[in-house]
Each structure stands twice: as structure tokens, then as C-alpha cells.
Amino acid sequence: MTPSFSSSMGADLLDVTTPRHSLLSGRFKQSFAYIALQTRMPGIMSQIIMTLFSNKARLQQIHGSEVDKDFHIIIESIERLKRELLRDRNFQLFHGNEPDKAEWNAFISELPRPKRSFFRASWLHSECYLYRRISSFFENSKCLKDFDYFQDLKQEDLIVSNKAISCLTLATRGLMKDFKSFSRLMRINLWSNHFEIQLSSFIFESPQDHSNIDVLAQVADLDRRVLVDESQMVWDCLLKAKGEHIIVDYICDNGGFELFTDLLFIEYLVDQELATQVRMHVKAIPWYISDVMKHDIEWTIKYLKDSKEEHVSLLGKKLESLMESERIVIAPISHFWTGPQSYFVMVDSNFELYRMLSQAQLAIFKGDLNYRKLLGDYIWDSTEEFITCLRGFRPTNMCAMRNVKCEVICGLPEGTADHLMRTDPTWMISGYYGVIQYTDSLKCKCEAQHSLCSLHTKII
């Protein structure tokens, strides 16, 4: 039987949508945050338990009978966490071997007492805490410290996309260095979560269209709408880059087929000398079901290399070569990306990471969670400028690419949100709408090497 709220807890919840100028929170029963905490997260936890059972025989072969004790403890811990969630219990401090234990415990301790439970806290804090607690169960086990319980889902997402992989690989060979090609790749990358399904339903006029980047961009845009498209500004930013070493920081989102389209886009940046190096920022632990970890990149490149289709295999070998020559690198792993904080606190809470980003010509933030952290998981007016909502977080020139999957949004033209609410009431959570938004950095423009400018001094 599924646990339910006690009457006292239920009284604290409000049967309304999330008010404007509020943090997303499970307190509001007509919000997506409430649905996600009440239904989606318990389902994800059950799925993790099922994944453990489906891998049990393989893990027993590797670790022997010792793994059985880990199984029992982890499953019991996940079930207990599920009950704590559904009963709106307070967040617990971490007491194990977690490398980011001190940061998490300090964060929890500093939260106001009414904001320390799952449904009363910010949705961002609750979700991040849940994923971090789940990972800690494995980290503190004897045999399963490195077990990625989301790995099968990520790999399956790529394996079932072989047709799309083949078409896009052919279509992206020999692209010109022009905005048209650049923007086509950005849109394909933006809509990659839906691409395989759309490709299967699209009617091609000729066989050659399967390898035509213009046609494939139309496939990506099928039944989708970009509400804000500032890709021209991103292109201009890269063209204006000066110096011998032009870095692009790429803050990844999902593995699987989306990671494949990330690699295609990154390959284009390097090939066209828009960047001399792209640093891929990945997650330190299994995160939000499908987020990229280091081993996902390594597995994906090997999967492409082992393809029986020559053009796909050659792409895999080329990506491997670009990694070996450090044209593409995996950035130092940072637990900040799997912390609960919004990005505007990065300059104070993780200055080394902030300084790294400030060295880049451009930072590209992929996906809905990165967007929520950029905007602080806050319900801004939909017309508020992107630059305002960042609350001063501008270590370098920045681009956000995101499918709209929750109520956090900004930078829309006047009247757009009202029109969409009338014509498509689920537009904020459907994933059928997207944004490509851009802002310049806050770096000082002075050329003096020993400038007295305070901003210059802090970054250097």
C-alpha cells in the first residue's frame, strides 16, 4: 500500500498552481513539481530496484555471494527513502563516504526549518537530494560503489537509434563553415530526444533526402516550436573569438542518442575551427535517469567505432582521435553539477569551477535541469530577460539549449505565454517547445594585463 500524507502534512499543501515569483515546490498541488514528487520519483526508485534484480545474476558472477548483502541493504534503503518522501519527512544529513558530504550537510543545515522537507522545500532541492541519497546507498556498499543503475537505459536509447545515427552521420560529413549548417545542427541537437520517432514517421521525397542536413533539420522541427532562437548570436560569438586557444565549455545533459548529437555538434565546432578545444562537463554520479557520465562518452565512442556501417565506424574512430589529441576533453569531474545549488552561487561556492568557465569563449548549457539551475528554479515573468534571470551568473558568453519541461521560462516575446496557455495548456511540460538563448559575459573589456578592475582581478 502506498503511504499517504497525514492530515497535518496535507494541510500545509495548497491546491493551486505555482504562484508567480515563487520557487517551484511540491507545496503547490497543481504544479508539475507536486506530480513529480508524488508519482514520478517513487516510480524511478522502483525502477532502480528492478534494474538491480535484472542485473543480479551478472553482478553475482562478478562479486560472488558478497553482493547479496549489498542488494538487501540498498533495496531496503531505497524503500525507506520512498516512504520518507511520501510522508514528507525532513532531509537527513549524510554520514557515509560521500566525497561531497561536507557541502551537502552544510547546505541542509543552512536551510530554514520549514524548507527541509520534500514537499515544502524547493523542488530543485528535493529532487537533487533524492538522487544524491540514492547514489550514496551504492557508494557506501562493498561491491556496488561504481554501479551505474541508469546505464542500461542510456545505452538502449542509443542502440535503438541506429537508423538516425546512420542518417545524421552521412548528412554531417563535409558540412560548410556557415551559419546555415551551424543552426541546422543546433536544432537537431535541441530536439534529439524525439528525433528517432520523428524520423520513422517522416515521408521522404527521395532516398537522397535521408542524408540531407536540410531535410533532417525539417524532421527535427516536426511538430516542434522554438520559442526563442538566438543561435545567430551564438554563431557571431564564436566567429569573433580571438587567440590561438579558443575553448568551448559544453555542460552535458542526457546520454544515449542525445549524447551522439552532442558529439556531432562538437565535432563540427572543432572541424570548422570555431573552437580549438571543447571541454565536456559530465556528472560525477548517476543523475536524473539519463545524465551523461564519463563512461557514457567512452562507451558511446566505442559503440560507434564497432558499427558495421563504415561511415559510422569512421566517425567513432575520428572522435577517439579528437579525444586523444585533446581537441575534445572531459573536464575535471565536479560534484557541483550534482549539488542542489543554483548556478548564481557558483562564484562563491565553487570558485575554481567558475574560473574554469571564465576561461572559455562560450559555455553551452544543455537541457531542462541546467536551465532550471541557471534561473534558480524560480517562476519569473515569462517576458523577463534571460540576462536578468541569471542573477549575475555570467562567467563567460553563455548559451542555454532546452526543451521546455516545467514552468521555469524567461525571455519570451510579449503575449506568447498567454497565447500558448489558451491554445495548448500543457505547453510548459510537454517538451514540444524549446529555447536557444544567449547572453554575453560579464568579463571586463579592459586590455590591461595588470588592470585594477575588481572583476578582472577576481577572475584572474
N, C-alpha and C positions, 0 to 999 in steps of 0.2 A: 504493500500500500504506500502511495506517495505521500510523504509528510506535507502538511499544510501549515499556513501561518496560524499562530494563536490569535485570539481576538485582539489582544493588546498590541501585537505587532501589526495586524491588519489595520488597526485604527490609525497608524502612522502613515499609511499609504493613501494616496489621493487618486481618485478615479477621474483623472484629467490627462490631457496631453502635456508634454513638457512645455512649461511656460517660456516665453521669450526671455532672453538674458538670464538663463539658468544653465547649470551644468546638467548634462544627461544623467539620469538616475533612475533606478528601479522604483523609486518612490512614486513615480507617475505611472499609473496602471494602464494608461492608453498610449504609452511610449513603446518604441521598439526595444529600449533598454529593459523594460519590465518583462517583455516576452522572451528576450534573450536569456535573462537570468532565471526565469521561471521554467522555461521549457527547453531552450536550446542548449544551455550549459549542462544540465543534467543528462541530456541526450549524448553530448560529447563525452562526458565521463563514462557513460555506459558503453559507448563505442570503444573507448580506450581499454576497458575491461575485456570486451570481445576481441580486440586486437591481441591482447595478452594471451587469451585462450587459443586463438588461431595460430599463434607462434610458439605455443608451449612446447610442442614436441621438438621443434628445431632448437629452441633455447636449452632444452634438457640435454640434447645431444652435445651442445657446446659446453655447458656448465655442469652437467651431471645433476644429481638429486639436490645439490645445494640450492639450486634456483627455486625449488618448490617453496622454501621458506620465504623467499623474496616475493613470490607470487601471492602467497597468503597475506603478507603484511601490506603489500601495495594495494591489492584489491580491497582489503578491509579499510585502508586509509582513504581510498577514493570514495568508497561508500559512505564513510563517516563525513568526508568533506561535502558530499552531496546533501546529506541531512543537515549539516551546518548551514549550507546555502539556503535550502528551502525553509529553514526555520529562522533565517535572518540573524544568524549568530555574528558576533564580533570577529574581526580578523585576529588571528593568533600570530605571535612572534615566531620567527624561525630559530631553531635550536640545533640544527644539524651541521653538515659540512658545506653548506651553500657558500660559494665564493663571494656572493653579493649580500650575505646575511646582514652585515652591519648597516648597509644602505637601506635595505628593506625594513629592518627593525626601527631605524631612526625615522623613516617615513611614516610607519604605522603609529609610532609613539607620538609623533607630532600632529597627527590628525585630531581634529576636535572629536570628543567622545561621541556625539550624535552622528558622526560621519565615518564610524569604524565598522559598520555592519553592511552586509552585502547589498541590501535594498535601499539603505539610507545613504550610502556613500555614492560618490561619483561612479557612474557605470564603468568608466575607464579604469578607475582604481580597483573596482570589484573584479572585473574581467582579468586584468593583469595579475591580480593577486591569485585568482583561481588557477590560471595557467602556471604561475610560479610555484604554487603549493603542489600541484600535480607533479611538476618536474622534480621537486625536492624529494618526493617519495622514491623516485628512481635513483636520484643522486645519492641518497643515504642507504641504498641497498648494497648488497655484497657483489652481486653478479650483473645487475642491470643498470649500472651507472651510465652507460653510453647507449642505452637502447632508445631509439627514436620511434616512439609509438605512432607517429604520423607518417613515417617513411613510406609504408605501403600505399597510402592514399596519394602521396605526391608522385611516386613512381608510376602508379597505374594511370594517373592523369596524363602523363607523357606517353606511355605505351599505347593508349587508345587513340592518340592523336597522330598516328603515323602518316595519314593522308595529308593532313595540314602541314606537318613537318616537311614532307617532300615538296609540296606546292610552294611553300614560303621559301625554302632553301633555293629552289630553282629561280624564283621570282626576284630574289635579292642578290643574285650573282651579277656583278658588273653594273651596279647602280651608279648613277651620276652624282657628283657633288653639287646638288641643287636643293632648293627648299622643297620642291615638289616631292622628291624621293624621301627627304627627311620627314616631312609631315605625314606621308603615307605610312612610313614605319612607325611613327609615334601613334597614329590612330590604330594601327593593327595591334601594337603593344598595349594600348589603353583597353581595347576590347578583347584581349586574348582569352579571357575566361569563357567567352561564348563562341570563339572562332570555329572550333571543330564542328559544333552543331550547325552553325550558320553555313559552313562550307558544304555540309551534307545536303542542305535544303536549297542551295543556290543553283539556279539554272544557267549554265554557261552556254554562250553562243557558239563557241568553238573550243576544241581541245587545247589550243594555244593559250586560252584565257586562264587556264589553271596555273600558269607560270607568269602571269602578267600582274605586276605590282599594282597597277591602277585598278584592275578588276578585283584583286584580292582586298584592296582597301575598301571597295564598294561592299564586298562580302562582310568585312569587319563592321561597316557602318549600318548594316541591315537592321532595321527596326531600332536603331540606337540614335542617340542625340547628344552631341557635345554642347553643353550649355555655355561654356566659356572656352574659347580656343585661342590661347596666346602662344602657340607654337612658333609663330613668326618671331616673337621676341626672344624665344629660346635660341632659335637659329641665329639671330643677329648677335646675341651674346657670345656664342661660340665663334662666329666669324670675326668678332672684334678682339678675340684673345691674342695677347702678345707674349713673347718669350719663347724659349726653347722647350720648356716643360709645362704643358697645359694639362691640368688634372681635372677630371670629372668624377665627382663622388656620386655613386649610384646606390641609394638606400633601397634595398630589395624588399619585395612583398612576398608573393607566392612562388612555390616551386612548381614542378610539373610543366605543363605547356607554357604557362606564363614566363617561367624562367627561360625557356627556349627562345621566346620572342625578346626577352631582355637581352639575351646573348646576341641575337641578330642585330638589335639596335646598337649594342655596344660595339660589335664588330664594325658596323658602319661608321661610328664615331672615330674609331681608330684608323680604319682604312682610308677615310677621307681627311685624315689629319686634323679633324676637329678637336681631337684630344690625343696627347701623346701617351697618356695613361688613364685608365678607368679603374677606380677602386670600388669594388663591390662590398657593401656593408651587409652582413648577414647576422642571423640570430645565434646566440650562444646556446640556447636550449630549444627543444621542441615548443612551438609557439603558434597559437591561433590556427591550429589544424594543419595549415599548409605553408607556413612561412619558411623561407629558404635558410638552410644551414650550410656550413662549408661542405659537408659530404654530399649534399644535394647537387652542388655545382660539379664536383668531381664525378659523381655518378652520371649526371646528365651528359657531360662531355664524353665519357666512356661509352654511353649508350649510343650517342651519335656516331662515334668512331666505329662501333661494331655493326652499324647498319649495313644491310645487304645492298642498299641503294648507294651507288658510288658517290653521287653529289652530296648526299647526307654524310657519308663517311669522311669525305674530304673536308667538309665543314667542321666535323668533330676534331680532325687532325689539325686543322688551322687554328681552332680555338685553343687546343692544347699547346700549340706553338706560341700563340699570343700570351698564354699564361706563363710559359717557360721563359719568354723574353721580357716578362713583366710589363707588357703593354696593357694587359688585364691582370689585376691582382685582387686577392681577397684582403680587405682591410683588416687590421688587428681587431680581434673579436672584442666587443664591448658589451657589458651587461646593461649599459644604459638603454639600449634598444629594447630590452626585455624588462625594463623598470616601469613604474607606474606614473612617472612624471611627464608632464607636457614639455615640449621642446624649448619653451621660452626660459626654463630654468637651467638649461644645459650649461650656459656660460658660468654659472655658479656651482653646479653640482658635478659637472664633468668637464672641466676647462680644457683638458688635453684633447678630448674629442672635438670640442668646439674649435680649438685652434687648428686641428687637422682639417676640419671642413673649411676653415677660413683660408687655407692654402689653395683651395680649388678655384677654378674658373666658374664652375657650376656644380650645384648639388641637385640631383633629381630624386624626389621623394615619391615612391610608388605606393599606391593602394590606399584603402579606406582607413586603416588604423594609423598609418603615418599622417594622413590628413587630419584625423581626429586629434592626434598629439600636437600637430602644428597649430591647430586652432583651440587647443585646451579643452576639447570635448564640451564646448560651450555653444549655446544657441544664440548666435549672432543674428542681427538683421541680415536677411539674405542679400541685401544690396551693399552691406558693409564691405569696404575694400579689403582685399587679401592682405595687403601690407599692414593694415591696422590690426587685423585679427592675429597676426603673428606676434604681437606684443613685444616687438623689439628683437625677435629672433631672426637675425639676418646675417649669419656669419659669412655668407658669400651670395652670389647670384643664385636664385632658387627657383625650381620648377616643381609643382605638385601635379601628378597624374593620378586620377582617381575615378572609379565608378562610384556613384552616389548610392550608399547603402544604409545611411542613417541620417538623422535630422541636422547634422552639422554641415553647414554650407555657407559660403560667402561669395561676394564678387559678382552676383547675378545682375543682369540688367533690370531696371525698374519694371515691375509688373510681371516678371517671369514666374516667380514663385506662386503668386496668386493665380495666374492663368493655369499653371500646372496642377495646383491643388483642386481647381474646378474640373479640369479635364482628365486628370489622372491622379486620384487621391493617394495612391501608393508610390508616387514618383520618387520619394526620398529613400525608399527601402528596396525598390525593385531591381536596382543595378542596371537599368536601361538608359540611364543618363550619366554623363561624365563631365569632368572638367580638366582642362590643361591650363594651369595658372602659373604666373611668373612674377617675380619681383627682383629688383636689383639689390645688391648687397649694401650693407652699412659701412663698408670699408672706407677709410678716409682716402681722399683723392690726391693728397699731397704726395709729391715725388721725393721729398727729402728723406734720406736714409735714416737720419737721426732726428726725425720730427719730434716736436714737443707735444703734438696732438695726443690727448689721453687715449683715444680709441686706438690709434696706431701703436702706442706704447703697450697697451694691454694685449693686443693680438700678437705683437712680436714677442 
